[in-house]
Amino acid sequence: MNNSFSESYKRAGVDVTAGYKAVELMKKHVARTANSGVVSDIGGFGGLFQPDISGMKNPVLVSGTDGVGTKIKIAFIMDKHDTVGIDCVAMCVNDIICCGAKPLFFLDYIACGKNYPEKIATIVSGVAEGCVQAGCALIGGETAEHPGLMPEDEYDLAGFAVGIADRDKLVKTGTQKAGDVLVAVKSSGVHSNGFSLLRSVFDINSQTLNMHFDDLGCTLGECLLTPTKIYVKSVLGLMEKINIKSISHITGGGFYENIPRPLPDGVSAKIERDSVQIPPIFDIIKRAGNIPERDMFNTFNMGVGLVICVDKNDADRAVEILNNSGEDAYILGELVNSDEGVIIC
């Protein structure tokens, strides 16, 4: 690597040596995520991982991919880059856990206008923190310098995760029926969805983001950059004790899109509006944009990160187990015979 340098490529906007420096700076963060399955170091052409399938009769790999979306614009304005990586991991592993799979490893992709090694390493520190929270390893990634495609001080971040489960222990949807109970697991805030609408509501600039709201107990920017909650360890713990019928990750599309996704035909979710514990940030967004309530529930998570369906006889115990694991869970609603998908009344 020491002999790899092109003055011509640098004049064109790509400094390969900056990439090498970024890799060196991020190694300490990547090391935090290592587990027994990691076979290779970062910097090779591929990330190697040897999964432990002992005790599994029929192992199945489960994958998920996502990015951070336009929330990343908030990070640009605030010049704070150590949390969006958590969001990126969360958006992938929270989908995987909906299937009942344990995340094994993660890879990220960072495209930037100019490679500032310290900034790239800071972004990766967030990715590593997300992997630690999810119990998976960061085994590789890519940083691509794209001069002329985006401004020098901007970047985009995406990634994907791979998990594993014994096929017989995957969450089996299709068995849900009227009378089953929906358990809400609280979000940490807006998470990583709805930011295009949010940015159309607020005149997003440094002055606006530094406004302090008493209802939030912090500035608007600090609230919006709160990382997406990662639910992996709590849900895996719940699965050991409770039969979970389905899990919905409440992302873009809010309640109306995500809650019905695993439900069989003829079964809908009935939720009492007053049962939803809505954090102040969503009331602020609604008032500022004069947004109809249905659009709020069809765009944002409204304070609910996951919705878990269980038999009514298991509902109270499920809430107790989740709360004992550090989550904030409560009964959200129930399933009814209907073709409406979601009924909020």
DRENZAKOL-858706 format. One line per 10 residues: number of its first residue (from 1); for each residue x, y, z of C-alpha. Coordinates in Angstrom, 1 decimal, always signed. Layout:
BEGIN
NUM> X Y Z | ...
***
This chain:
BEGIN
1> +0.0 +0.0 +0.0 | +2.9 +2.4 +0.7 | +3.7 +2.6 -3.0 | +0.1 +3.1 -4.1 | -0.3 +6.8 -5.0 | -1.5 +8.5 -8.2 | -1.0 +12.3 -8.5 | -3.2 +12.3 -11.6 | -6.1 +10.6 -9.7 | -5.6 +13.0 -6.8
11> -5.9 +16.0 -9.2 | -9.2 +14.4 -10.5 | -10.5 +14.5 -6.9 | -9.7 +11.0 -5.5 | -6.9 +10.6 -3.0 | -6.3 +6.9 -2.5 | -4.0 +7.5 +0.5 | -6.9 +9.1 +2.3 | -8.7 +5.8 +2.0 | -5.8 +4.0 +3.5
21> -5.6 +6.4 +6.4 | -9.4 +6.1 +7.0 | -9.0 +2.3 +7.2 | -6.2 +2.6 +9.8 | -8.3 +5.0 +11.9 | -11.4 +2.8 +11.9 | -9.6 -0.4 +12.8 | -10.0 +0.3 +16.6 | -13.7 +0.7 +16.2 | -14.1 -2.4 +14.1
31> -12.2 -4.4 +16.6 | -14.9 -3.7 +19.2 | -17.3 -5.8 +17.2 | -15.2 -8.9 +16.7 | -16.7 -12.2 +17.8 | -15.8 -15.9 +17.5 | -17.1 -16.1 +13.9 | -14.8 -13.5 +12.4 | -12.2 -15.1 +10.2 | -10.7 -12.1 +8.4
41> -9.4 -8.6 +9.1 | -10.8 -5.6 +7.3 | -8.9 -4.4 +4.2 | -9.2 -7.6 +2.2 | -11.4 -8.2 -0.9 | -14.1 -10.0 +1.2 | -15.2 -10.3 +4.8 | -15.0 -13.9 +6.1 | -17.3 -15.3 +8.7 | -17.8 -18.8 +10.0
51> -21.2 -19.2 +11.7 | -21.7 -21.5 +14.6 | -24.5 -23.8 +13.5 | -24.1 -26.3 +16.3 | -27.5 -27.4 +17.6 | -29.3 -26.2 +14.5 | -31.2 -28.8 +12.5 | -31.9 -26.6 +9.5 | -30.0 -23.3 +9.6 | -31.4 -20.5 +7.4
61> -29.6 -17.2 +6.6 | -31.7 -14.0 +6.8 | -30.5 -10.8 +5.2 | -31.5 -7.1 +5.4 | -30.3 -3.9 +3.8 | -31.1 -0.2 +4.3 | -29.6 +3.2 +4.7 | -30.2 +6.3 +6.9 | -32.2 +8.3 +4.4 | -32.4 +12.1 +4.5
71> -31.9 +12.1 +8.3 | -28.3 +12.3 +7.2 | -28.8 +16.0 +6.2 | -29.3 +16.8 +9.9 | -25.9 +15.3 +10.7 | -24.4 +17.5 +8.0 | -25.8 +20.7 +9.4 | -25.0 +19.8 +13.0 | -21.5 +18.4 +12.0 | -22.2 +15.4 +14.1
81> -21.3 +12.1 +12.5 | -21.0 +9.5 +15.2 | -24.6 +8.4 +15.5 | -25.9 +7.9 +12.0 | -23.9 +4.6 +11.8 | -26.1 +3.3 +14.6 | -29.2 +4.2 +12.6 | -27.8 +2.3 +9.6 | -27.2 -0.9 +11.6 | -30.5 -0.6 +13.4
91> -32.5 -0.3 +10.2 | -31.1 -3.6 +9.0 | -30.9 -5.7 +12.2 | -34.3 -4.7 +13.4 | -35.8 -6.1 +10.1 | -33.8 -9.3 +10.6 | -35.1 -9.8 +14.1 | -38.7 -9.6 +12.9 | -38.0 -13.0 +11.3 | -36.6 -14.3 +14.5
101> -33.0 -14.5 +13.3 | -29.8 -13.5 +15.2 | -27.6 -11.0 +13.3 | -24.2 -12.4 +12.5 | -22.3 -9.7 +10.6 | -22.7 -6.3 +9.0 | -21.0 -4.5 +6.1 | -21.3 -0.7 +5.4 | -21.0 +1.4 +2.3 | -20.0 +5.1 +2.5
111> -20.1 +7.3 -0.6 | -18.5 +10.7 -0.1 | -17.7 +13.8 -2.1 | -14.2 +13.9 -0.5 | -12.6 +11.4 +1.8 | -11.8 +13.1 +5.1 | -10.3 +10.1 +7.0 | -11.2 +11.4 +10.5 | -14.8 +12.0 +9.5 | -15.0 +8.6 +7.8
121> -13.6 +7.0 +11.0 | -16.2 +8.9 +13.1 | -19.0 +7.6 +10.9 | -17.7 +4.0 +11.2 | -17.4 +4.4 +15.0 | -21.2 +4.7 +15.0 | -21.6 +1.7 +12.8 | -19.4 -0.2 +15.2 | -21.5 +0.9 +18.2 | -24.6 -0.3 +16.4
131> -23.0 -3.7 +15.8 | -22.0 -4.0 +19.4 | -25.6 -3.2 +20.5 | -26.9 -5.8 +18.0 | -24.2 -8.4 +18.9 | -22.9 -8.7 +15.4 | -19.5 -8.2 +13.8 | -18.5 -5.5 +11.4 | -16.4 -7.6 +8.9 | -16.0 -5.2 +6.1
141> -17.3 -2.3 +4.0 | -16.4 +0.2 +1.3 | -15.6 +3.9 +1.3 | -16.0 +5.4 -2.2 | -14.9 +8.9 -3.1 | -17.2 +10.5 -5.7 | -15.9 +13.9 -6.7 | -18.4 +15.9 -8.7 | -21.3 +13.5 -7.8 | -21.9 +15.1 -4.4
151> -20.5 +18.1 -2.5 | -17.1 +17.5 -0.8 | -18.5 +17.7 +2.7 | -21.4 +15.4 +2.1 | -21.7 +11.6 +2.2 | -24.3 +8.8 +2.1 | -24.4 +5.7 +4.2 | -26.0 +2.3 +3.6 | -25.3 -1.2 +4.7 | -26.5 -4.8 +5.0
161> -26.6 -7.4 +7.7 | -26.8 -11.2 +7.6 | -28.4 -13.3 +10.4 | -29.1 -16.9 +11.1 | -31.9 -19.0 +12.6 | -32.9 -22.6 +12.8 | -35.8 -22.8 +10.3 | -38.1 -24.4 +12.9 | -37.5 -21.4 +15.2 | -38.2 -18.7 +12.8
171> -41.2 -16.4 +13.6 | -44.1 -18.2 +11.8 | -46.6 -15.7 +10.6 | -50.1 -16.8 +9.4 | -51.2 -18.2 +12.7 | -52.5 -14.8 +14.1 | -56.2 -14.6 +14.9 | -58.8 -12.3 +16.3 | -58.1 -11.8 +20.0 | -54.4 -11.9 +19.8
181> -52.7 -9.0 +21.5 | -50.3 -6.4 +20.1 | -47.5 -5.3 +22.3 | -45.8 -2.0 +21.6 | -42.1 -1.6 +22.2 | -41.2 +2.1 +22.4 | -39.0 +3.9 +20.0 | -36.2 +6.2 +20.9 | -37.8 +9.0 +18.8 | -38.3 +9.6 +15.1
191> -35.7 +6.9 +14.3 | -34.7 +7.1 +10.6 | -38.0 +7.6 +8.7 | -40.2 +10.5 +7.7 | -37.4 +13.0 +7.5 | -38.4 +14.2 +4.0 | -41.7 +15.2 +5.4 | -40.1 +16.6 +8.6 | -37.6 +18.7 +6.6 | -40.5 +20.1 +4.6
201> -42.2 +21.1 +7.8 | -39.2 +22.9 +9.4 | -36.9 +25.3 +7.8 | -33.9 +23.1 +8.6 | -30.8 +25.1 +9.3 | -28.3 +25.5 +12.2 | -30.5 +28.1 +13.9 | -33.6 +25.9 +13.8 | -31.8 +22.8 +14.9 | -30.3 +24.6 +17.9
211> -33.7 +25.7 +19.2 | -34.4 +24.4 +22.6 | -37.8 +22.9 +23.3 | -38.9 +22.4 +26.9 | -41.1 +19.5 +25.9 | -38.1 +17.7 +24.5 | -35.6 +18.7 +27.2 | -33.0 +19.3 +24.4 | -32.6 +21.1 +21.1 | -34.5 +20.0 +18.0
221> -31.3 +18.8 +16.4 | -30.3 +16.7 +19.4 | -33.7 +15.1 +19.4 | -33.8 +14.3 +15.7 | -30.3 +12.8 +15.7 | -31.2 +10.4 +18.6 | -30.1 +7.0 +17.1 | -32.7 +4.4 +16.2 | -33.2 +1.9 +19.0 | -31.8 -1.6 +18.4
231> -34.1 -4.3 +19.7 | -32.1 -7.5 +18.8 | -31.1 -8.7 +22.3 | -34.4 -7.9 +23.9 | -36.4 -9.8 +21.2 | -34.1 -12.8 +21.2 | -34.5 -13.0 +25.0 | -38.3 -12.8 +24.6 | -38.3 -15.5 +22.0 | -36.8 -17.9 +24.5
241> -39.7 -17.5 +26.8 | -42.8 -16.6 +24.7 | -44.3 -17.8 +21.4 | -44.2 -14.8 +19.2 | -46.7 -14.8 +16.3 | -45.3 -11.9 +14.4 | -43.1 -8.8 +14.7 | -43.5 -5.5 +12.8 | -40.7 -3.0 +12.6 | -42.4 +0.4 +12.3
251> -40.4 +2.3 +9.7 | -41.4 +4.3 +6.6 | -45.2 +4.0 +6.2 | -45.8 +4.0 +9.9 | -48.6 +2.0 +11.4 | -50.7 +1.7 +8.3 | -48.0 +0.0 +6.2 | -46.0 -2.0 +8.6 | -48.4 -3.5 +11.2 | -50.5 -5.4 +8.6
261> -47.5 -6.8 +6.7 | -47.2 -10.1 +8.6 | -51.0 -10.5 +9.2 | -53.1 -13.0 +7.3 | -56.0 -12.0 +5.2 | -59.1 -11.1 +7.1 | -57.3 -10.1 +10.2 | -56.6 -6.5 +11.2 | -55.0 -4.5 +14.0 | -57.4 -2.6 +16.2
271> -55.7 +0.2 +18.2 | -57.3 +2.7 +20.5 | -55.8 +6.1 +19.8 | -55.5 +7.0 +23.5 | -53.4 +3.8 +24.1 | -50.6 +5.1 +21.9 | -47.9 +6.7 +24.1 | -46.8 +9.5 +21.7 | -43.6 +11.4 +22.5 | -43.6 +15.2 +22.3
281> -41.6 +15.4 +19.1 | -44.5 +14.1 +17.1 | -46.9 +16.6 +18.5 | -44.4 +19.3 +17.6 | -44.1 +18.0 +14.1 | -47.9 +17.7 +13.7 | -48.5 +21.3 +14.9 | -45.7 +22.9 +12.9 | -46.8 +21.3 +9.7 | -50.5 +21.2 +10.3
291> -50.3 +17.5 +9.4 | -53.5 +15.4 +9.5 | -53.3 +12.7 +12.2 | -53.7 +9.9 +9.7 | -50.7 +11.1 +7.8 | -48.7 +11.2 +11.0 | -49.6 +7.6 +11.7 | -48.9 +6.7 +8.0 | -45.4 +8.3 +8.0 | -43.8 +8.2 +11.5
301> -43.5 +5.5 +14.1 | -45.3 +7.7 +16.6 | -43.2 +6.4 +19.5 | -43.5 +2.7 +18.7 | -40.5 +1.0 +17.3 | -41.8 -2.6 +17.2 | -45.2 -4.2 +17.4 | -45.1 -7.8 +18.6 | -48.2 -10.1 +18.3 | -48.7 -12.7 +21.0
311> -51.5 -14.8 +22.3 | -53.7 -12.9 +24.8 | -52.6 -15.3 +27.5 | -49.0 -14.4 +27.0 | -49.4 -10.6 +26.6 | -48.8 -9.5 +30.2 | -45.8 -11.7 +30.6 | -44.4 -10.5 +27.3 | -44.6 -6.9 +28.5 | -42.9 -7.8 +31.8
321> -40.1 -9.7 +30.1 | -39.4 -6.8 +27.7 | -39.5 -4.2 +30.4 | -37.1 -6.3 +32.5 | -34.7 -6.4 +29.6 | -34.5 -2.6 +29.5 | -37.3 -1.9 +27.0 | -40.4 +0.2 +27.6 | -43.3 -2.0 +26.4 | -47.1 -1.8 +26.8
331> -50.3 -3.3 +25.4 | -51.1 -1.4 +22.2 | -54.2 -3.2 +20.8 | -55.6 -6.5 +19.5 | -56.4 -8.3 +16.4 | -59.9 -8.4 +15.0 | -61.7 -10.0 +12.1 | -61.5 -7.3 +9.4 | -60.0 -6.5 +6.0 | -59.1 -2.9 +7.0
341> -55.4 -3.6 +7.9 | -55.2 -1.1 +10.7 | -58.1 +0.5 +12.6 | -57.2 +3.4 +14.9 | -60.3 +4.4 +16.9
***
